[in-house]
Amino acid sequence: MQEQGQKQDAAVATVPKDSGRRKFLKTAAAAGAAVAASSAVGPFIKTSSAATTWKLQTVWDAGTSGYTLFEKWCNGFAERSGGELILKPFPAKSIAADNNALFEAVSTGVLQGMQPFTIYWAGKIPASVFLSSYPMGPDQPAQWDIMFDALGMKDLAREIYAKHGLFYVGHVHHDANIIHSKKPVTTLEDFKGLKLRAPGGMIAEAFQALGASTVSLPGSDIFPALEKGTIDAADYVGPAVNWDLGFAQVAKYILFGPPGVMSLYQPVDLMDITVNLGAWKRLSPELQTLFEEEVRTYSYAHYIGIQKANVVALKKFEEAGCEVSRLSQDDAMKWRQMIVPIWYNWAKKDADATRVFKLQLDFMMNDLMGYVTPDDIKGQTL
């Protein structure tokens, strides 16, 4: 990166002081193109004649929009790696029966990789609550890209996951989470006494602070729980997958955040690609580089694919008679005051959680964001 910066600086420095603006722009553009070309990833060069086969399980149920995108990415990997690495995709519960089993299967090498929701490991890795979207935290995908790829959060994640025999390859942008309910929920007060499916961890505590009773269920168990009345409402991903899972048949009401915000409690719900550490180390450096770049590409393709499907699915929900409500800005401010202490409680779970949260807090308090002020965290300490 330093060498690239020197190339660019040198190219700009060659522009004569009396050059016209047009000539300067032409020269600068050429320099920028040269830098971009030098940093681009070239075609993969095969280094071995033997193919390696990995089994990757996702938390998406077969037949959902999410699984279709995951399967497509895995199935195309052999061609993109020149036949060196074959990824065999598996849907939720196909090898590992639940989330805990999935974690152990990859850690021990029964599976070589997984695509989970990062938040699922809150009980095993407290820092994971800050490696994905959390209530009233950074709410734009680009903010998470900056923290992971520019501010060092990916390096922290890899250091933390290595303690469990895992290698955190990279985050995968998915969606904002929404709530489907059997009765109207339009304000924070409506959560009081509500039986709500939530993923656990900090998110469950945020809803409990509103008076809700929370239970953790995998995505495939939400439909029958709503149908039987075991729960009144469920947090789960966005419209596309929730339509695939049949939520319109068992819950008439949908809750978003204030206008322009799909969700206050999980506005940028992140998945990731994590692999067995030993399996990762056995890959060649060239194949490791390709895999990391492929995860970045997949993150974009998954996010765009899901957002496109969301547009179609939400129209289907509305045509099926479902009603969309939004929380207010006043709700957002009120909930924020309740949640900040919960941030700090989770940040103090262990040293790793403290480090990750401190990185994020510094970013949120930077004037570039202006997201958190000293008054917001008055009286809180790490």
BELDAGI-V978726 format. One record per pair of residues at least 12 apart in sequence whose C-alpha atoms are under 8 Angstrom apart, sorted by the first residue. I is the first residue (numbers start at 1). GAP is how many residues later the second one is. Records with the same first field share a line. If there is no record, write none. Layout:
I->GAP / GAP
This chain:
4->31 / 34 / 35
7->24 / 28
8->23 / 24 / 27
11->16 / 17 / 20
12->15 / 16 / 19
15->12
44->36 / 37 / 38 / 242 / 246
45->37 / 241
46->35 / 36 / 38
48->36
49->35
50->34
51->32 / 33 / 34 / 35
52->32 / 33 / 34
53->32 / 33 / 34 / 35
54->31 / 32 / 33 / 34 / 57 / 58 / 59
55->32 / 33 / 34 / 35 / 56 / 57 / 58
56->31 / 32 / 33 / 34 / 55 / 56 / 57 / 58 / 59
57->32 / 33 / 34 / 35 / 37 / 38 / 39 / 45 / 54 / 56 / 57 / 58
58->12 / 31 / 32 / 33 / 34 / 56 / 57 / 58
59->32 / 33 / 34 / 40 / 56 / 57 / 58
60->31 / 32
61->30 / 31 / 158 / 159
62->29 / 30
63->181
64->177 / 180 / 181
65->175 / 176 / 179 / 241 / 244
66->175 / 236 / 240
67->24
69->232 / 233 / 236
70->19 / 232
71->18 / 19
73->225
74->12 / 13 / 14 / 15
75->12 / 13 / 14
81->206 / 209
98->120
99->21
102->12
106->60 / 169 / 170
107->57 / 58 / 59 / 168 / 169 / 170
108->57 / 168
109->167 / 169 / 170
111->165
112->163 / 164 / 167
113->160 / 161 / 162 / 163
114->158 / 159 / 160 / 161
115->156 / 157 / 158 / 159
116->155 / 156 / 157
117->152 / 153 / 154 / 155
118->13 / 14 / 152 / 153 / 154
119->12 / 13 / 80 / 82 / 151
120->79 / 80
122->78 / 79
123->78
126->220 / 221 / 223 / 224 / 226 / 227
127->219 / 220 / 223 / 225 / 226 / 227 / 229 / 230
128->225
129->72 / 73 / 217
130->223 / 226 / 227
131->26 / 139 / 225
132->136 / 137 / 138 / 139
133->132 / 133 / 134 / 135 / 136 / 137
134->68 / 69 / 131 / 132 / 133 / 135
135->67 / 68 / 71 / 129 / 130 / 131 / 132 / 204
136->128 / 129 / 130 / 200 / 203
138->129 / 130 / 226 / 233
139->128 / 129
140->127 / 128
141->32 / 127
147->212 / 213 / 216
151->208
153->203 / 206
154->14 / 16
156->200
160->192
162->115
165->111 / 112 / 113
166->108 / 109 / 110 / 111 / 112
167->107 / 108 / 109 / 110 / 113
168->104 / 105 / 106 / 107
169->103 / 104 / 105 / 106 / 123 / 126
170->102 / 103 / 104 / 122 / 125 / 126
171->99 / 100 / 101 / 102 / 124 / 125 / 128
172->98 / 99 / 100 / 101 / 123 / 124 / 126 / 127 / 128 / 130 / 131
173->95 / 96 / 97 / 98 / 126 / 127 / 129 / 130
174->94 / 95 / 96 / 97 / 125 / 128 / 129 / 132
175->62 / 63 / 92 / 93 / 94 / 95 / 128 / 131 / 132
176->61 / 62 / 86 / 87 / 90 / 91 / 92 / 93
177->58 / 59 / 60 / 61 / 85 / 86 / 88 / 89 / 90 / 91 / 92
178->57 / 58 / 59 / 60 / 61 / 76 / 77 / 78 / 84 / 85
179->54 / 55 / 56 / 57 / 75 / 76 / 77
180->53 / 54 / 55 / 56 / 67 / 71 / 72 / 73 / 74 / 75
181->51 / 52 / 53 / 70 / 71 / 72 / 73
182->44 / 50 / 51 / 68 / 69 / 70 / 71
183->49 / 68 / 69 / 70
184->69
185->68 / 70 / 140
186->69 / 139 / 140 / 141
187->140 / 141 / 144
188->22 / 139 / 143 / 147
189->21
191->16 / 19 / 20 / 21
192->18 / 19 / 20
193->18 / 19 / 20
194->17 / 18 / 19 / 38 / 39
195->17 / 18 / 19 / 20 / 35 / 36 / 37 / 38
196->16 / 17 / 18 / 19 / 35 / 36 / 37 / 38 / 39
197->17 / 18 / 19 / 20 / 25 / 34 / 36 / 37 / 38
198->16 / 17 / 18 / 19 / 36 / 37 / 38
199->16 / 17 / 18 / 36
200->14 / 15 / 16
202->140 / 141 / 144
203->62 / 63
205->137
206->59 / 132 / 133 / 136
209->129
219->17
220->25
222->12
223->22 / 23 / 24 / 27
226->24 / 25
227->23
233->18
237->32
238->72
239->70 / 71 / 72 / 74 / 75
240->66 / 67 / 69 / 70 / 71 / 72 / 73 / 74
243->70 / 74
248->69 / 72 / 74
251->71
252->69 / 70 / 71
253->69 / 70 / 71 / 72
254->68 / 69 / 70 / 71
255->69 / 70 / 71 / 72
256->68 / 69 / 70 / 71
257->69 / 70 / 71
258->68 / 69 / 70 / 71 / 74
259->67 / 69
264->68
273->22
337->39
340->36 / 37
341->39
344->36 / 37 / 38
347->35
348->34
354->28
